[in-house]
Amino acid sequence: MSETGQDAPHRRVVVQELTSLDGFVAGTSGELDFFEAVPDYGEVDRRNLRLLADTDLALLGRNTYQMFSDYWPTEQAQGEVVAEAVNAIPKLVFSSTLDSAPWGKWEPAQLWAGDAAERVKRLRREPGGDMIVWGSITLARALLAAELVDEIQLHVVPVLLGQGRRLLDEDTGMHSLTLLESTGYDCGVVTLRYGVGRAA
């Protein structure tokens, strides 16, 4: 297992987000147009493949699942550095409204309609690798509030939005963070990895 901010043995939960320099992970209506400020994420994605080496389950909210499944399993994503990894990794979608969660020609995602924090607590006690939360702001907040997140990975995009949706809100509580890594790329993105301590 890779580095962690907590010492107890368990499967780790990693929250990974793209964020603007002023801390927004989406526009006011959830739009992700600011991703286009970087024309080529190849260098970032190649590093991300190494970060994903210990990961064997992706945790997704309904909106992120629908956005991802409309892109990654399609021809549009061919040639993307991380496409194979994103498509191959098993996925668990938290939704009370979906009846199925297909993923193109790959294995469909599992669905869970119950409490996300309780499900993740059980998963952490099972054998396996890291679990990663991509996007899924509501899910990420719930897991942080429940003190179930071991690491936050932020890919900081060189753009200022001025307004939008933030990853964290007042309900996620206070957490101490330990810087594990800071990596800058020629495209202007900076990747920050933080181990997450328990809420104060």
C-alpha positions in Angstrom: 0.0 0.0 0.0 1.1 3.5 -0.6 1.5 6.3 1.9 -1.3 7.2 4.2 -2.1 9.8 6.8 -3.6 7.2 9.1 -1.9 4.2 10.8 -4.7 1.6 11.3 -4.7 -1.2 8.7 -7.6 -0.9 6.3 -8.4 -0.4 2.6 -7.7 3.3 1.9 -10.1 5.7 0.4 -8.6 8.3 -1.9 -10.6 11.4 -3.2 -9.2 12.6 -6.5 -10.4 15.9 -8.0 -9.6 18.4 -10.7 -9.9 21.9 -9.2 -9.4 25.5 -10.3 -6.7 27.5 -8.6 -9.4 29.3 -6.5 -10.8 26.0 -5.2 -13.8 25.2 -7.4 -14.3 21.7 -8.7 -17.3 22.6 -11.0 -19.1 25.6 -12.2 -22.3 26.9 -10.6 -24.5 24.5 -12.5 -22.0 21.6 -12.3 -20.3 22.3 -15.6 -16.7 21.3 -16.1 -15.7 23.7 -18.9 -12.6 24.8 -16.9 -10.9 21.5 -17.6 -10.4 22.8 -21.2 -7.9 25.4 -19.8 -5.3 22.6 -20.2 -5.2 21.4 -23.8 -3.1 18.3 -23.0 -3.3 16.3 -19.8 -1.0 13.5 -21.1 1.8 14.2 -18.6 -0.6 14.4 -15.7 -2.4 11.2 -16.8 0.9 9.3 -17.1 1.7 10.2 -13.5 -1.9 9.3 -12.5 -1.5 5.8 -13.8 1.2 5.3 -11.2 -1.0 6.7 -8.5 -3.7 4.2 -9.5 -1.4 1.2 -9.3 -2.8 0.2 -5.9 -6.4 1.0 -6.7 -9.0 -1.7 -7.4 -12.4 0.0 -6.9 -13.8 3.3 -8.1 -16.6 4.9 -6.0 -18.9 7.2 -8.0 -22.1 9.2 -7.5 -24.9 9.0 -10.0 -24.1 12.2 -11.8 -20.4 11.4 -12.2 -21.2 7.9 -13.3 -23.5 9.2 -16.0 -20.9 11.7 -17.2 -18.1 9.1 -17.2 -20.1 6.3 -18.8 -21.1 8.7 -21.7 -17.4 9.3 -22.5 -14.8 6.8 -21.2 -16.3 3.6 -22.8 -16.8 5.3 -26.2 -14.6 5.9 -29.2 -14.2 9.5 -28.1 -11.9 8.4 -25.3 -9.7 6.3 -27.6 -6.1 7.4 -27.3 -6.6 8.9 -23.8 -3.7 7.8 -21.6 -5.9 6.6 -18.7 -8.8 5.2 -20.8 -7.8 1.6 -20.3 -7.4 2.0 -16.6 -10.6 3.9 -16.1 -12.6 1.4 -18.1 -11.1 -1.7 -16.5 -11.4 -0.8 -12.9 -14.4 -2.2 -11.0 -16.9 0.5 -10.1 -19.5 1.0 -7.4 -22.2 3.6 -8.1 -24.2 5.1 -5.2 -27.7 5.8 -6.5 -31.3 5.2 -5.4 -32.7 6.0 -8.8 -30.7 3.9 -11.3 -31.8 0.4 -12.1 -28.5 -0.6 -13.9 -25.1 1.0 -14.5 -23.7 -0.3 -17.8 -20.2 0.6 -18.9 -20.0 0.0 -22.7 -18.4 -3.4 -23.4 -16.8 -3.6 -20.0 -18.3 -5.0 -16.8 -21.2 -2.9 -15.6 -20.8 -1.0 -12.3 -22.4 -2.3 -9.2 -25.2 -0.3 -7.6 -25.8 0.6 -4.0 -29.0 2.4 -3.0 -28.3 2.5 0.8 -26.1 4.7 3.0 -22.8 5.4 1.3 -20.7 5.9 4.5 -21.9 2.6 6.0 -21.1 0.7 2.8 -17.6 2.2 2.6 -17.0 1.4 6.2 -17.6 -2.3 5.5 -15.5 -2.2 2.3 -12.6 -0.7 4.2 -12.5 -3.8 6.4 -12.5 -6.2 3.4 -9.3 -7.4 1.7 -8.4 -5.3 -1.4 -6.6 -2.3 -2.7 -7.3 1.4 -2.5 -10.7 2.8 -3.4 -10.9 6.0 -5.3 -13.6 8.7 -5.5 -13.6 10.5 -8.8 -15.7 13.7 -9.0 -18.8 12.8 -7.1 -18.8 15.9 -4.8 -21.7 14.9 -2.6 -20.2 11.4 -2.1 -16.7 12.9 -1.3 -18.2 15.3 1.2 -20.2 12.5 3.0 -17.1 10.3 3.3 -15.0 13.2 4.6 -17.6 14.1 7.1 -17.7 10.4 8.2 -13.8 10.4 8.6 -13.5 7.7 5.9 -11.0 9.5 3.6 -7.3 8.7 3.9 -5.9 10.8 1.1 -7.0 13.8 -1.0 -5.4 14.2 -4.4 -6.0 17.5 -6.2 -5.0 18.3 -9.8 -5.0 22.1 -9.7 -5.8 23.5 -13.1 -4.3 27.0 -13.9 -7.5 28.9 -14.1 -9.6 31.1 -11.9 -13.4 30.6 -12.0 -14.5 33.2 -9.4 -17.5 31.2 -8.5 -18.8 27.6 -8.6 -19.1 24.5 -6.5 -16.4 23.7 -4.0 -15.3 20.2 -2.9 -15.6 21.0 0.8 -18.4 22.7 2.7 -19.2 23.4 6.4 -20.5 19.9 6.9 -17.2 18.1 6.1 -15.7 19.3 9.4 -12.1 20.2 10.2 -9.3 17.8 9.3 -5.5 18.0 9.6 -3.6 17.4 6.4 -0.1 16.1 5.8 1.5 16.9 2.4 2.7 13.7 0.8 3.7 15.0 -2.6 3.6 18.2 -4.8 4.3 17.8 -8.5 4.2 20.5 -11.1 3.9 19.8 -14.9 4.8 21.8 -18.0 1.1 22.2 -18.9 0.6 24.3 -15.7 -1.2 21.7 -13.6 0.0 21.0 -10.1 -0.8 17.7 -8.3 -1.1 17.9 -4.5 -1.4 14.8 -2.4 -2.5 15.1 1.2 -2.9 12.5 3.9 -6.0 13.2 5.9 -6.1 13.1 9.7 -9.1 12.7 11.9 -11.5 15.6 12.4 -10.7 18.0 15.3 
